[in-house]
């Protein structure tokens, strides 16, 4: 009989504690959405369950350190979650109606509206800086991983890829990446035109030989050769859509810059076409 009584007591206790645990989690989650600390939920629940209490009593019932309770009292008052009464020279804290949260929610709605109204002003202030303008964005990259990212960015191009090329990507980015990138170019059927330097042609032919690559990686590309006395290409530059990308990976320095600007891309595209007419047609691998 005693075992049965104990079992009943444990079951009854569990049936009481389980809803409390679930309620605690629900209240904590809701308070968190209001940017209120978990301890605030614990304090409010302790007041709600055990009634008005002193600071010491509240610390024990909520399991929140006493000094922490003191620090959170002001925030609880600001959120209209508690009321403080004076009982014979001591302060007693009690839970305010939970409906008082409507006041806090209304305040947050007003704050959000104010932020939304001020956003237009911030946008106008930032627009004065050309690098922050929606029409212009500059992105910097460093090292081989950065250059790989730049090459991969080209795959989203909606226009043809135009490039001044001096250094092959294979030596810096590796054979595996070069094969994946050229396969992606072919799969997307992107059209590539390149103006190359004699240096590129020499180094690129050696790369194909050293890596035992016997097939043309981008069969559909067009290329032309320009001599240094006509136009001296000393680094790589790509143009697509409204983007101009500049690369440098020589003498141990590897970096790249992407400039997103319609007018700059248009001007560089005109430069490419001008040099294209002066360059000599050339059949070469890439």
Phi, psi and omega per residue, in radians:
X1 nan -0.728 3.129
X2 -1.064 -0.722 3.112
X3 -1.095 -0.705 3.139
X4 -1.112 -0.714 3.134
X5 -1.113 -0.772 3.126
X6 -1.098 -0.714 3.120
X7 -1.089 -0.712 3.140
X8 -1.127 -0.714 -3.133
X9 -1.115 -0.768 3.134
X10 -1.115 -0.766 3.138
X11 -1.107 -0.718 -3.141
X12 -1.141 -0.737 3.126
X13 -1.091 -0.733 3.136
X14 -1.111 -0.691 -3.118
X15 -1.164 -0.435 3.102
X16 -1.475 -0.767 -3.067
X17 -1.209 -0.668 -3.064
X18 -1.030 -0.874 3.088
X19 -1.042 -0.626 3.131
X20 -1.111 -0.723 3.106
X21 -1.104 -0.744 3.131
X22 -1.127 -0.737 3.126
X23 -1.123 -0.703 3.119
X24 -1.042 -0.797 3.132
X25 -1.092 -0.735 -3.121
X26 -1.141 -0.760 3.142
X27 -1.159 -0.754 3.107
X28 -1.016 -0.780 -3.118
X29 -1.104 -0.759 -3.126
X30 -1.163 -0.730 3.125
X31 -1.123 -0.644 3.113
X32 -1.079 -0.646 3.107
X33 -1.140 -0.398 3.080
X34 -1.631 0.193 -3.132
X35 1.106 0.597 3.079
X36 -1.827 2.427 -3.093
X37 -1.104 2.643 3.104
X38 -0.986 -0.613 -3.140
X39 -1.107 -0.525 3.096
X40 -1.126 -0.715 3.078
X41 -1.101 -0.727 -3.139
X42 -1.102 -0.748 -3.137
X43 -1.140 -0.780 -3.121
X44 -1.116 -0.733 3.122
X45 -1.117 -0.694 3.107
X46 -1.081 -0.707 3.102
X47 -1.188 -0.688 -3.116
X48 -1.150 -0.664 -3.076
X49 -1.444 -0.764 -2.997
X50 -1.771 -0.113 3.117
X51 1.502 -3.057 -3.113
X52 -0.980 2.468 -3.077
X53 -2.576 2.795 2.979
X54 -1.418 3.017 3.116
X55 -1.023 -0.791 -3.116
X56 -1.093 -0.786 3.140
X57 -1.113 -0.706 -3.110
X58 -1.165 -0.631 3.105
X59 -1.086 -0.736 -3.135
X60 -1.215 -0.777 -3.055
X61 -1.264 -0.550 -3.119
X62 -1.602 -0.230 -3.076
X63 1.066 0.558 3.056
X64 -1.903 2.307 -3.116
X65 -0.920 2.461 -3.026
X66 -1.018 -0.782 3.136
X67 -1.103 -0.566 3.104
X68 -1.222 -0.657 3.084
X69 -1.056 -0.778 3.112
X70 -0.986 -0.755 -3.092
X71 -1.206 -0.483 -3.077
X72 -1.571 -0.185 -3.103
X73 -1.020 -0.793 -3.121
X74 -1.065 -0.711 -3.136
X75 -1.186 -0.640 3.082
X76 -1.134 -0.677 3.100
X77 -1.173 -0.773 3.121
X78 -1.054 -0.588 -3.132
X79 -1.503 0.037 3.121
X80 1.063 0.570 -3.125
X81 -1.667 -0.294 -3.140
X82 -2.359 2.841 3.003
X83 -2.271 2.509 -3.121
X84 -1.964 2.193 3.110
X85 -2.016 2.614 3.095
X86 -1.784 2.072 3.116
X87 -2.062 1.753 3.094
X88 0.816 1.221 3.041
X89 1.173 0.269 3.064
X90 -2.415 2.556 3.140
X91 -1.537 2.343 3.103
X92 -2.074 2.294 -3.079
X93 -1.828 2.389 3.086
X94 -2.350 2.722 -3.117
X95 -1.282 2.348 3.023
X96 -1.485 2.820 3.115
X97 -0.980 2.389 -3.128
X98 -1.084 -0.391 3.117
X99 -1.112 -0.271 3.087
X100 -1.096 -0.322 3.099
X101 -1.090 -0.345 3.066
X102 -1.004 -0.628 3.135
X103 -1.116 -0.804 3.133
X104 -1.101 -0.732 3.141
X105 -1.108 -0.718 3.114
X106 -1.097 -0.706 3.103
X107 -1.075 -0.744 -3.139
X108 -1.162 -0.641 3.087
X109 -1.101 -0.710 3.124
X110 -1.158 -0.707 3.105
X111 -1.103 -0.731 3.130
X112 -1.120 -0.701 3.123
X113 -1.135 -0.703 3.121
X114 -1.120 -0.745 3.099
X115 -1.076 -0.717 3.132
X116 -1.125 -0.727 -3.127
X117 -1.160 -0.605 -3.099
X118 -1.423 -0.246 -3.106
X119 -1.054 -0.678 3.132
X120 -1.026 -0.715 3.113
X121 -1.119 -0.762 -3.139
X122 -1.111 -0.698 3.122
X123 -1.077 -0.707 -3.138
X124 -1.191 -0.656 3.118
X125 -1.126 -0.803 -3.117
X126 -1.216 -0.490 -3.116
X127 -1.148 -0.348 3.117
X128 -1.210 -0.389 3.084
X129 -1.584 2.081 -3.038
X130 -1.047 -0.581 -3.121
X131 -1.262 -0.315 3.132
X132 -1.768 -0.057 -3.110
X133 -1.183 2.497 3.078
X134 -1.004 -0.402 -3.112
X135 -1.448 -0.248 -3.073
X136 -2.387 2.357 3.027
X137 -2.517 2.391 3.121
X138 -2.079 2.213 -3.115
X139 -2.130 2.256 -3.135
X140 -1.819 2.521 3.110
X141 -2.330 2.631 -3.107
X142 -2.418 2.468 3.088
X143 1.328 3.029 -3.127
X144 -1.020 -0.706 3.106
X145 -1.044 -0.653 3.115
X146 -1.147 -0.726 3.128
X147 -1.154 -0.667 3.073
X148 -1.040 -0.749 3.120
X149 -1.081 -0.717 3.119
X150 -1.088 -0.769 3.119
X151 -1.091 -0.693 -3.128
X152 -1.198 -0.550 3.121
X153 -1.054 -0.534 -3.111
X154 -1.099 -0.436 -3.029
X155 -1.159 -0.264 3.081
X156 -1.573 0.126 -3.084
X157 -1.082 2.441 3.068
X158 -1.782 -0.202 3.073
X159 -2.009 3.049 3.135
X160 -1.179 2.712 3.091
X161 -1.599 2.199 3.075
X162 -2.006 2.379 -3.096
X163 -2.528 2.368 2.856
X164 -1.636 2.168 -3.007
X165 -2.245 2.295 -3.138
X166 -2.133 -0.634 3.128
X167 -2.056 2.244 3.070
X168 -1.133 2.585 -3.127
X169 -1.348 -0.372 -3.032
X170 -1.043 -0.746 -3.099
X171 -1.128 -0.649 -3.091
X172 -1.506 -0.686 -3.006
X173 -1.734 -0.183 3.073
X174 1.608 2.715 -3.092
X175 -1.131 -0.767 -3.077
X176 -1.047 -0.816 3.139
X177 -1.149 -0.724 -3.121
X178 -1.037 -0.727 3.130
X179 -1.161 -0.733 3.128
X180 -1.131 -0.727 -3.095
X181 -1.165 -0.787 -3.139
X182 -1.169 -0.618 3.068
X183 -1.097 -0.712 3.126
X184 -1.150 -0.677 3.077
X185 -1.014 -0.800 -3.122
X186 -1.166 -0.738 -3.131
X187 -1.078 -0.663 -3.121
X188 -1.470 -0.094 3.122
X189 0.989 0.712 3.101
X190 -1.368 2.418 -3.134
X191 -1.584 2.252 -3.089
X192 -2.116 2.236 2.984
X193 -2.119 2.344 -3.084
X194 -2.315 2.456 2.987
X195 -1.922 2.082 -2.982
X196 -1.984 2.747 3.059
X197 -1.629 2.778 3.057
X198 -1.004 -0.605 3.118
X199 -1.056 -0.783 3.133
X200 -1.051 -0.804 -3.083
X201 -1.041 -0.731 -3.125
X202 -1.169 -0.869 -3.097
X203 -1.183 -0.651 -3.101
X204 -1.190 -0.715 3.099
X205 -1.079 -0.665 3.113
X206 -1.179 -0.638 3.130
X207 -1.098 -0.789 3.100
X208 -1.007 -0.745 -3.098
X209 -1.211 -0.815 -3.100
X210 -1.120 -0.597 -3.096
X211 -1.647 0.088 3.099
X212 0.947 0.734 3.062
X213 -1.660 2.011 -3.019
X214 -1.816 -0.192 -3.118
X215 -1.862 2.699 3.070
X216 -1.252 2.164 -3.040
X217 -1.297 -0.622 3.065
X218 -2.227 1.489 -3.026
X219 -1.052 -0.515 -3.010
X220 -1.526 -0.013 -3.049
X221 -1.305 2.739 3.043
X222 -2.004 2.452 3.137
X223 -2.431 2.627 3.062
X224 -2.405 2.641 -3.092
X225 -1.863 2.315 3.093
X226 -2.108 2.296 3.136
X227 -1.384 2.613 -3.089
X228 -1.026 -0.538 -3.126
X229 -1.258 -0.330 3.083
X230 -1.590 -0.783 3.094
X231 -2.775 1.998 -3.016
X232 -1.554 1.832 3.098
X233 -1.529 2.092 -3.115
X234 -2.060 -0.108 3.087
X235 -2.682 3.090 -3.099
X236 -1.692 2.544 3.052
X237 -2.520 2.296 3.105
X238 -2.040 2.583 3.111
X239 -2.326 2.236 3.016
X240 -2.728 2.583 -3.112
X241 0.812 -2.162 3.119
X242 -1.863 0.517 -3.045
X243 -2.066 2.405 2.950
X244 -2.133 2.166 -3.107
X245 -2.009 2.267 3.124
X246 -1.968 2.401 -3.102
X247 -2.239 2.637 2.975
X248 -2.599 2.112 3.091
X249 -2.500 1.126 3.082
X250 -2.377 2.767 -3.130
X251 1.001 0.599 3.089
X252 1.371 -0.003 -3.136
X253 -1.800 2.104 -3.095
X254 -2.212 1.975 3.100
X255 -2.715 2.899 3.116
X256 -2.646 2.734 3.134
X257 -2.377 2.299 3.001
X258 -1.918 2.241 3.076
X259 -1.967 2.049 3.125
X260 -1.716 1.736 -3.134
X261 -2.784 2.165 -3.052
X262 -1.064 -0.784 -3.081
X263 -1.196 -0.718 3.123
X264 -1.127 -0.750 3.119
X265 -1.099 -0.692 3.140
X266 -1.111 -0.737 -3.141
X267 -1.154 -0.751 3.136
X268 -1.184 -0.547 3.082
X269 -1.145 -0.693 3.090
X270 -1.124 -0.702 3.100
X271 -1.071 -0.759 3.134
X272 -1.026 -0.812 -3.097
X273 -1.122 -0.630 3.125
X274 -1.139 -0.801 3.130
X275 -1.206 -0.589 -3.136
X276 -1.014 -0.688 -3.126
X277 -1.209 -0.412 -3.122
X278 -1.625 -0.321 -3.108
X279 -1.364 2.761 3.141
X280 -1.622 2.321 3.076
X281 -0.978 2.449 -3.077
X282 -2.585 2.343 3.045
X283 -1.694 2.001 -3.128
X284 -2.559 2.857 3.125
X285 -1.492 2.723 3.007
X286 -2.497 nan nan
